[in-house]
Each structure stands twice: as structure tokens, then as C-alpha cells.
């Protein structure tokens, strides 16, 4: 970094059309074609969060999920919630504030 774009890989399984089963993310900002050395880490993270929060039909690695999201959004979101409950990592409770 900064001459080579970072590789973004999610370690926890996610039900998302822009993330493949191995956790690779379809993020054009970090592709060699679009990468510029002046890109800041927070821009990469902002772009990733936007992709995760709002799946983009132009940034797809899983056509089946993209089609499901487009044709049956209620089914897609229900399955995404079920997938999250099944695969999300448990977090320890926040310590009480002083």
C-alpha cells in the first residue's frame, strides 16, 4: 500500500450478492483498474460499508442472490437474517460504562 490495492476478504460467511462464498468482495474501488495510490483506507472502508448496507446490482459475485433480491426482496432479507443468526460471531457484552 499505497501502490497496490488492498484485498478485502470477509472471514464470516455473509448472505450477500456482492460477496462470494469464500468471502471475496466485489469492490471496484480496490480493483487494479480503478485503484489510485491516493485512495485512503477510510475510503475503502466507507465503500465496503455502503456495499454491505445497500447491495448494488452492478457489483455482483452471486447472480442467484442478486436475482432473489430483485425478484423476491422479502425472501432475500429473511434468508439473510437467518444466515446472520446462524453464522455471525458471538460478541462478548460491552463492559458497563464508568
Phi, psi and omega in degrees: 000138011263000184284333180248133181293148177289154174258126180258123177224127178274134182275332179264135180301138181223140180268092188206135181293340181264007181229125181278171183300338178272359178092003177288143186248137174277094185229091183307328180304328182259013176278155181296333179290327186253350186290135171234140185300342181276358178294133182264155181302320181294331177292320177297316180293319177299316180297319179297314179298320178298315178300315182292321181285326185226087181306133182257122181296347177270348182241076190238134171246343180234096182300324181300317180287325177297317179295316179299316180298320182286318187270329182220069185302324181294323177293315180303309184293325177295315179294323178297318178296317179298317179298318179297314179301324183283319190251348182297143177284138177288138177252143176286149181299148177294138175293149180298145177287145179290000000 
